[in-house]
Amino acid sequence: MTVIPAIDLMEGRCVRLTEGIFSTSRVYSDDPVETAKTFADMGAKRLHVVDLDAALSRSDNRKTIKAIRGAFPGLIEVGGGVRQSEAAAALIDMGIDKIVVGTALVKKPQEVGEWAARHGGVFIAGIDARDGEVRTSGWEEGSTLSAAELALQAKELGITEIIFTDISRDGTLRGPNTQSAAAIAKASGLPVILSGGVGRLSHLEALANHTPKGISGLIIGKALYEGSIDLQEAMALLGDSYD
């Protein structure tokens, strides 16, 4: 299982939210580029970056993301506010490996399908749900779709990987929603990266003892910044190698 550290960007700084509520944002670093370097030095091979400003359609952090790209040698996936082909193209041009689409996948699926056909395996379905319902536009809008329905739709459009976040767990440190992630993997037949709620070593031990079929990775955010989980220890426990 791949362990993926997370950097959430707001106004050029590294922050974390609780349950996707923007008013709960807490700054953990004024230098996200240095944070990315630290994760790389600890052996991370993949990095999850979210542009929270772009998710709210109020600005973007592309300059910071470009600097992170220069600092982190491994695979970088970026999500947040990628709702137009121009935004996706800009990220691809700066060397971003994977692009997470959520709102666009719900609101204009055919266009996302065209992006996927044009750019191969670049796109990941970002499925963010609360109580089973997919949320969009920075988690502020509901939808008529369940997480499983959107996963199947993504597969039909040619997307081959999913990141599932249970918004009610995100930033709470009270444990990930492994059951829902496994159900999405089973329904879609696609690998699912689990996100939201990882808070302590026992959560990792539970996954190490029993990794549900189809769960391919784990995103860890606040627990790394709070110091309740050590990145290298997490990688070793879940079978992800580091140098």
Residue frames relative to the residue before (quaternion, step in Angstrom):
aa qw qx qy qz dx dy dz
M 1.0000 0.0000 0.0000 0.0000 0.00 0.00 0.00
T 0.3651 -0.7400 0.5260 0.2061 3.56 -0.86 0.96
V 0.2319 -0.7515 0.6046 0.1264 3.57 -0.88 0.99
I 0.0873 -0.8312 0.5484 -0.0269 3.56 -0.62 1.19
P 0.2616 -0.7607 0.5707 0.1649 3.61 -0.49 1.11
A 0.2951 -0.7835 0.5330 0.1226 3.55 -1.13 0.74
I 0.0873 -0.7427 0.6612 0.0597 3.50 -1.24 0.71
D 0.1009 -0.7744 0.6236 0.0362 3.57 -0.69 1.13
L 0.2094 -0.8204 0.5276 0.0682 3.56 -0.70 1.14
M 0.1071 0.7484 -0.6507 0.0708 3.52 -1.05 0.89
E 0.8395 -0.0731 -0.0091 0.5383 3.55 -0.68 1.19
G 0.7238 -0.4785 0.2335 0.4388 3.54 0.98 0.93
R 0.6628 0.4774 -0.3004 0.4925 3.56 1.28 0.09
C 0.4955 -0.6414 0.5077 0.2921 3.51 -1.31 0.44
V 0.0444 0.8169 -0.5678 0.0909 3.58 -0.52 1.20
R 0.1840 -0.7277 0.6352 0.1822 3.53 -1.38 0.05
L 0.2684 -0.7374 0.6013 0.1507 3.52 -1.21 0.70
T 0.2969 -0.6990 0.6051 0.2391 3.54 -1.36 0.11
E 0.8487 -0.0463 -0.0396 0.5254 3.55 -0.76 1.18
G 0.6537 -0.5675 0.3079 0.3946 3.57 1.05 0.76
I 0.4981 0.6490 -0.4285 0.3835 3.59 1.25 0.28
F 0.4024 -0.7726 0.4380 0.2221 3.56 -0.43 1.23
S 0.6214 0.5552 -0.3497 0.4281 3.60 1.08 -0.57
T 0.6398 0.5258 -0.3258 0.4561 3.60 1.25 -0.25
S 0.3672 0.7758 -0.4683 0.2098 3.60 1.25 -0.04
R 0.0705 -0.7742 0.6289 0.0112 3.53 -1.07 0.88
V 0.3641 -0.7412 0.5270 0.2008 3.55 -0.82 1.03
Y 0.1476 -0.7974 0.5819 0.0611 3.56 -0.89 1.02
S 0.8018 -0.0022 0.0014 0.5976 3.58 1.18 -0.43
D 0.3468 -0.7137 0.5708 0.2108 3.53 -1.13 0.74
D 0.7363 0.3559 -0.1974 0.5405 3.58 1.30 -0.10
P 0.1222 -0.8362 0.5317 0.0568 3.60 0.26 1.23
V 0.5736 0.5764 -0.3898 0.4322 3.60 1.14 -0.46
E 0.6541 0.4909 -0.3039 0.4887 3.57 0.98 -0.82
T 0.6043 0.5489 -0.3468 0.4619 3.58 1.10 -0.70
A 0.6478 0.5128 -0.3103 0.4703 3.58 0.98 -0.87
K 0.6337 0.5251 -0.3249 0.4660 3.59 1.01 -0.81
T 0.6413 0.5293 -0.3219 0.4527 3.56 0.99 -0.85
F 0.6480 0.5056 -0.3175 0.4730 3.57 0.93 -0.86
A 0.6439 0.5151 -0.3209 0.4660 3.59 0.99 -0.81
D 0.6598 0.5137 -0.3058 0.4552 3.58 0.94 -0.88
M 0.6698 0.4848 -0.2922 0.4806 3.57 1.15 -0.59
G 0.6447 -0.5803 0.2958 0.4001 3.56 1.29 0.04
A 0.3966 0.7209 -0.4884 0.2906 3.60 1.22 0.10
K 0.2451 -0.7829 0.5602 0.1149 3.55 -0.93 0.94
R 0.7715 0.2081 -0.1128 0.5905 3.57 1.27 -0.24
L 0.1193 -0.8031 0.5834 0.0210 3.57 -1.02 0.87
H 0.2327 -0.7655 0.5903 0.1069 3.54 -0.98 0.96
V 0.0202 -0.8088 0.5863 -0.0403 3.59 -0.63 1.15
V 0.0828 -0.7852 0.6131 0.0258 3.56 -0.94 0.95
D 0.2484 -0.7480 0.6012 0.1318 3.56 -0.89 1.00
L 0.2203 -0.8240 0.5107 0.1084 3.57 -0.02 1.30
D 0.6121 0.5425 -0.3588 0.4498 3.60 1.04 -0.64
A 0.6646 0.4883 -0.3006 0.4790 3.58 0.95 -0.84
A 0.6029 0.5674 -0.3550 0.4342 3.58 1.08 -0.70
L 0.7170 0.4040 -0.2297 0.5195 3.57 1.15 -0.67
S 0.4109 -0.7449 0.4356 0.2941 3.58 1.34 0.11
R 0.5042 0.6644 -0.4286 0.3473 3.59 0.99 0.72
S 0.7542 -0.1359 0.0801 0.6374 3.61 1.24 -0.38
D 0.2615 -0.7528 0.5532 0.2426 3.58 -1.13 -0.47
N 0.3887 -0.7151 0.5430 0.2067 3.54 -1.35 0.28
R 0.1727 0.8441 -0.4970 0.1033 3.57 1.09 0.65
K 0.6191 0.5393 -0.3583 0.4443 3.61 0.99 -0.71
T 0.6639 0.4909 -0.2980 0.4791 3.55 0.99 -0.86
I 0.6382 0.5259 -0.3246 0.4592 3.57 0.99 -0.82
K 0.6363 0.5211 -0.3278 0.4650 3.59 1.00 -0.79
A 0.6544 0.5014 -0.3086 0.4746 3.58 1.02 -0.79
I 0.6159 0.5285 -0.3377 0.4766 3.58 1.08 -0.72
R 0.6158 0.5491 -0.3417 0.4501 3.58 1.02 -0.81
G 0.6834 0.4896 -0.2851 0.4604 3.58 1.00 -0.78
A 0.7126 0.4693 -0.2428 0.4615 3.56 1.20 -0.56
F 0.7468 0.3581 -0.1916 0.5266 3.58 1.16 -0.57
P 0.2996 -0.8154 0.4690 0.1592 3.61 -0.41 1.17
G 0.6413 0.5571 -0.3254 0.4154 3.59 1.18 -0.41
L 0.7373 -0.3790 0.3118 0.4643 3.53 -1.32 -0.33
I 0.0927 -0.7830 0.6136 0.0414 3.58 -0.96 0.90
E 0.1063 -0.7533 0.6465 0.0572 3.52 -1.00 0.94
V 0.1045 -0.8019 0.5878 0.0219 3.56 -0.96 0.90
G 0.0106 0.7824 -0.6224 0.0191 3.54 -1.01 0.89
G 0.5560 0.6044 -0.4597 0.3379 3.51 -1.33 0.18
G 0.8790 -0.0275 -0.0097 0.4759 3.55 -0.45 1.22
V 0.4647 0.6503 -0.4759 0.3671 3.60 1.17 0.34
R 0.1843 0.8190 -0.5077 0.1937 3.55 0.18 1.34
Q 0.7197 0.3172 -0.2138 0.5794 3.56 1.32 -0.09
S 0.6051 -0.5787 0.4016 0.3710 3.56 -1.14 0.61
E 0.5982 0.5776 -0.3603 0.4227 3.59 1.13 -0.65
A 0.6431 0.5189 -0.3202 0.4633 3.58 1.01 -0.81
A 0.6511 0.5042 -0.3119 0.4739 3.57 0.97 -0.84
A 0.6614 0.5181 -0.3073 0.4468 3.57 0.92 -0.92
A 0.6322 0.5400 -0.3316 0.4458 3.59 1.02 -0.80
L 0.6676 0.4894 -0.2984 0.4751 3.58 0.99 -0.82
I 0.6372 0.5192 -0.3239 0.4685 3.57 0.99 -0.81
D 0.6579 0.5293 -0.3060 0.4398 3.58 0.97 -0.89
M 0.7085 0.4353 -0.2775 0.4811 3.60 1.07 -0.61
G 0.6346 -0.5991 0.3009 0.3845 3.56 1.30 0.24
I 0.3653 0.7138 -0.5118 0.3085 3.58 1.19 0.41
D 0.4276 -0.7557 0.4486 0.2118 3.56 -0.80 1.06
K 0.8063 0.0800 0.0086 0.5860 3.56 0.95 -0.94
I 0.1610 -0.7812 0.5988 0.0723 3.56 -1.06 0.79
V 0.2790 -0.7722 0.5565 0.1274 3.54 -0.80 1.11
V 0.0604 -0.7954 0.6030 0.0058 3.58 -0.76 1.06
G 0.0497 -0.8077 0.5874 -0.0078 3.55 -0.89 0.97
T 0.7450 0.3896 -0.2147 0.4971 3.56 0.44 -1.23
A 0.6646 0.5016 -0.3090 0.4595 3.59 0.89 -0.90
L 0.6195 0.5568 -0.3350 0.4404 3.56 1.06 -0.75
V 0.6809 0.4666 -0.2739 0.4936 3.57 1.09 -0.73
K 0.7908 0.3963 -0.1778 0.4312 3.57 0.74 -1.09
K 0.8036 0.0438 -0.0373 0.5923 3.60 1.12 -0.50
P 0.0851 -0.8665 0.4914 0.0240 3.53 0.61 1.21
Q 0.6401 0.5387 -0.3493 0.4221 3.59 0.94 -0.76
E 0.6364 0.5178 -0.3277 0.4685 3.56 1.06 -0.74
V 0.6330 0.5149 -0.3294 0.4750 3.58 1.01 -0.78
G 0.6132 0.5501 -0.3385 0.4547 3.57 1.06 -0.73
E 0.6389 0.5121 -0.3148 0.4800 3.56 1.08 -0.76
W 0.6220 0.5278 -0.3405 0.4675 3.59 1.02 -0.77
A 0.6685 0.5155 -0.2987 0.4450 3.55 0.89 -0.99
A 0.6534 0.5086 -0.3111 0.4666 3.58 1.00 -0.82
R 0.6798 0.5085 -0.2822 0.4468 3.57 1.06 -0.80
H 0.8160 0.2873 -0.1049 0.4905 3.55 0.94 -0.91
G 0.5352 -0.6603 0.4053 0.3367 3.60 1.17 0.36
G 0.8214 -0.2836 0.1998 0.4527 3.56 -1.01 -0.84
V 0.2859 0.7959 -0.4945 0.2007 3.58 1.11 0.56
F 0.7609 0.4470 -0.2193 0.4162 3.58 0.88 -0.93
I 0.1722 -0.7430 0.6433 0.0671 3.50 -1.18 0.88
A 0.3991 -0.6899 0.5457 0.2587 3.57 -1.02 0.76
G 0.1649 -0.7739 0.6060 0.0812 3.55 -0.71 1.10
I 0.0328 -0.8162 0.5758 -0.0342 3.56 -0.28 1.27
D 0.0186 -0.7968 0.6007 -0.0623 3.53 -0.38 1.33
A 0.0451 0.8357 -0.5396 0.0919 3.57 -0.54 1.14
R 0.1240 -0.7377 0.6571 0.0930 3.49 -1.30 0.56
D 0.8288 -0.0251 -0.0432 0.5573 3.57 -0.71 1.13
G 0.7364 -0.4486 0.2211 0.4557 3.56 1.01 0.85
E 0.6580 0.4989 -0.3106 0.4708 3.60 1.24 -0.30
V 0.4540 -0.6846 0.5046 0.2657 3.56 -0.91 0.96
R 0.1683 -0.7690 0.6119 0.0770 3.56 -1.01 0.93
T 0.1476 -0.7985 0.5811 0.0538 3.57 -1.11 0.71
S 0.7928 0.3463 -0.2338 0.4437 3.55 -1.41 -0.05
G 0.7391 -0.3873 0.2151 0.5074 3.53 0.68 1.11
W 0.6265 -0.5805 0.2940 0.4291 3.54 1.18 0.78
E 0.5287 0.6752 -0.3883 0.3373 3.60 1.24 0.13
E 0.7440 0.3447 -0.2053 0.5344 3.60 1.20 -0.41
G 0.4011 -0.6952 0.5441 0.2446 3.53 -1.14 0.72
S 0.2040 -0.7463 0.6125 0.1622 3.54 -1.32 -0.11
T 0.5172 -0.6189 0.4771 0.3491 3.55 -1.28 -0.01
L 0.5880 0.6101 -0.3452 0.4035 3.57 1.29 0.07
S 0.3450 -0.6706 0.6074 0.2496 3.52 -1.21 0.59
A 0.6640 -0.4999 0.3683 0.4165 3.56 -1.24 0.33
A 0.6604 0.5104 -0.3099 0.4553 3.59 0.95 -0.85
E 0.6367 0.5287 -0.3294 0.4545 3.59 1.00 -0.79
L 0.6749 0.4796 -0.3035 0.4716 3.58 0.92 -0.85
A 0.6052 0.5557 -0.3518 0.4485 3.59 1.07 -0.67
L 0.6659 0.4890 -0.2969 0.4789 3.58 0.95 -0.86
Q 0.6286 0.5319 -0.3255 0.4647 3.57 1.04 -0.78
A 0.6404 0.5269 -0.3184 0.4592 3.56 0.99 -0.86
K 0.6429 0.5274 -0.3183 0.4552 3.56 0.96 -0.86
E 0.6532 0.5218 -0.3068 0.4549 3.57 0.97 -0.86
L 0.6827 0.4817 -0.2748 0.4757 3.57 1.16 -0.62
G 0.6086 -0.5984 0.3361 0.3983 3.57 1.28 0.02
I 0.4695 0.6442 -0.4607 0.3903 3.57 1.26 0.24
T 0.2248 -0.8368 0.4951 0.0638 3.56 -0.85 0.98
E 0.7589 0.2721 -0.1736 0.5656 3.61 1.24 0.12
I 0.1723 -0.7906 0.5846 0.0591 3.56 -1.11 0.77
I 0.1284 -0.7077 0.6817 0.1343 3.51 -1.27 0.59
F 0.1067 -0.8037 0.5845 0.0314 3.56 -0.68 1.12
T 0.0393 -0.7852 0.6179 -0.0087 3.54 -0.87 1.04
D 0.2353 -0.7118 0.6440 0.1525 3.54 -0.93 0.96
I 0.3704 -0.7773 0.4631 0.2102 3.57 -0.25 1.29
S 0.6476 0.5405 -0.3265 0.4265 3.58 1.01 -0.75
R 0.6814 0.4498 -0.2831 0.5033 3.60 1.26 -0.33
D 0.5555 0.6711 -0.3828 0.3073 3.56 1.12 -0.71
G 0.8462 0.1383 -0.1320 0.4974 3.55 -0.79 1.06
T 0.5722 0.6177 -0.3749 0.3879 3.59 1.26 0.01
L 0.3026 -0.7846 0.4777 0.2542 3.59 1.26 -0.48
R 0.5511 0.6544 -0.3810 0.3504 3.61 1.18 0.27
G 0.7321 -0.4268 0.2213 0.4826 3.56 1.21 0.40
P 0.4564 -0.7001 0.4795 0.2676 3.59 -1.01 0.78
N 0.4722 -0.6467 0.5189 0.2992 3.54 -1.28 0.45
T 0.1097 -0.8439 0.5247 0.0221 3.52 0.39 1.29
Q 0.6264 0.5713 -0.3394 0.4074 3.57 0.99 -0.81
S 0.6879 0.4673 -0.2886 0.4744 3.59 0.87 -0.91
A 0.6292 0.5336 -0.3367 0.4539 3.58 1.00 -0.77
A 0.6571 0.5064 -0.3038 0.4684 3.57 0.97 -0.85
A 0.6378 0.5275 -0.3244 0.4579 3.58 1.04 -0.77
I 0.6403 0.5132 -0.3176 0.4752 3.58 1.04 -0.77
A 0.6382 0.5219 -0.3209 0.4662 3.58 0.98 -0.82
K 0.6674 0.5014 -0.2969 0.4637 3.56 0.96 -0.88
A 0.6833 0.5016 -0.2900 0.4443 3.58 0.91 -0.92
S 0.7719 0.3793 -0.1847 0.4755 3.57 0.95 -0.88
G 0.3431 -0.7373 0.5053 0.2887 3.56 1.10 -0.67
L 0.5789 0.5749 -0.3707 0.4438 3.58 1.29 0.26
P 0.5371 -0.5984 0.4682 0.3664 3.61 -1.13 0.51
V 0.1722 -0.7946 0.5795 0.0563 3.55 -0.99 0.91
I 0.2369 -0.7243 0.6331 0.1361 3.53 -1.01 0.94
L 0.3125 -0.7787 0.5270 0.1348 3.55 -0.74 1.13
S 0.0221 0.8065 -0.5877 0.0604 3.56 -0.90 0.97
G 0.7371 0.4390 -0.3138 0.4068 3.53 -1.17 0.65
G 0.8595 0.2238 -0.1678 0.4278 3.54 -0.78 1.07
V 0.4864 0.6576 -0.4571 0.3494 3.60 1.19 -0.23
G 0.0234 0.8656 -0.4950 0.0715 3.56 -0.59 1.13
R 0.8199 0.0494 -0.0077 0.5704 3.59 1.08 -0.51
L 0.7319 -0.4640 0.2913 0.4052 3.50 -1.33 0.37
S 0.6204 0.5651 -0.3542 0.4127 3.60 0.99 -0.74
H 0.5981 0.5496 -0.3656 0.4545 3.61 1.11 -0.57
L 0.6648 0.4881 -0.2939 0.4831 3.56 1.03 -0.80
E 0.6350 0.5364 -0.3274 0.4492 3.56 1.00 -0.82
A 0.6266 0.5345 -0.3361 0.4568 3.58 1.03 -0.76
L 0.6700 0.4797 -0.2938 0.4845 3.58 0.99 -0.81
A 0.6397 0.5300 -0.3254 0.4517 3.57 1.02 -0.77
N 0.6805 0.4898 -0.2807 0.4671 3.57 1.04 -0.80
H 0.7963 -0.0125 0.0197 0.6044 3.55 1.13 -0.64
T 0.0489 -0.7954 0.6039 -0.0164 3.55 -0.25 1.30
P 0.3793 -0.7398 0.5007 0.2409 3.61 -0.46 1.14
K 0.5888 -0.5883 0.4254 0.3553 3.55 -1.07 0.75
G 0.7879 0.3343 -0.2517 0.4518 3.54 -0.97 0.90
I 0.6212 0.5059 -0.3590 0.4788 3.60 1.20 -0.26
S 0.1430 -0.8577 0.4936 0.0121 3.54 -0.38 1.30
G 0.8227 0.0671 -0.0092 0.5644 3.57 1.16 -0.41
L 0.2298 -0.7585 0.5985 0.1170 3.52 -1.33 0.33
I 0.2210 -0.7624 0.5975 0.1133 3.56 -0.80 1.07
I 0.0659 -0.7881 0.6120 0.0066 3.56 -0.88 0.99
G 0.0763 -0.8233 0.5623 0.0087 3.55 -0.81 1.03
K 0.8257 0.2848 -0.1629 0.4590 3.53 -0.17 -1.33
A 0.6211 0.5696 -0.3536 0.4060 3.61 0.96 -0.78
L 0.6294 0.5193 -0.3361 0.4703 3.60 1.10 -0.63
Y 0.6945 0.4755 -0.2730 0.4659 3.56 0.96 -0.88
E 0.6729 0.4793 -0.2855 0.4857 3.57 1.12 -0.67
G 0.4582 -0.7128 0.4236 0.3202 3.57 1.25 -0.36
S 0.4718 0.6831 -0.4443 0.3367 3.58 1.23 0.24
I 0.7530 0.1875 -0.1455 0.6137 3.58 1.31 -0.25
D 0.2891 -0.7296 0.5974 0.1647 3.55 -1.05 0.87
L 0.5117 -0.6897 0.4161 0.2989 3.58 -0.72 1.07
Q 0.6927 0.4706 -0.2980 0.4581 3.60 0.80 -0.91
E 0.6242 0.5241 -0.3384 0.4703 3.57 1.05 -0.70
A 0.6394 0.5237 -0.3196 0.4634 3.58 1.02 -0.82
M 0.6604 0.5101 -0.3052 0.4588 3.57 0.94 -0.89
A 0.6617 0.5025 -0.3057 0.4650 3.57 0.95 -0.85
L 0.6700 0.5203 -0.2976 0.4381 3.56 0.94 -0.90
L 0.7648 0.3671 -0.1865 0.4955 3.57 0.98 -0.86
G 0.6087 -0.6254 0.3351 0.3550 3.55 1.24 0.36
D 0.4986 0.6151 -0.4470 0.4163 3.57 1.25 0.35
S 0.3532 -0.7749 0.4864 0.1956 3.58 -0.61 1.10
Y 0.0308 -0.7654 0.6405 0.0543 3.53 -1.27 0.45
D 0.5042 -0.6596 0.4757 0.2904 3.55 -1.23 0.57
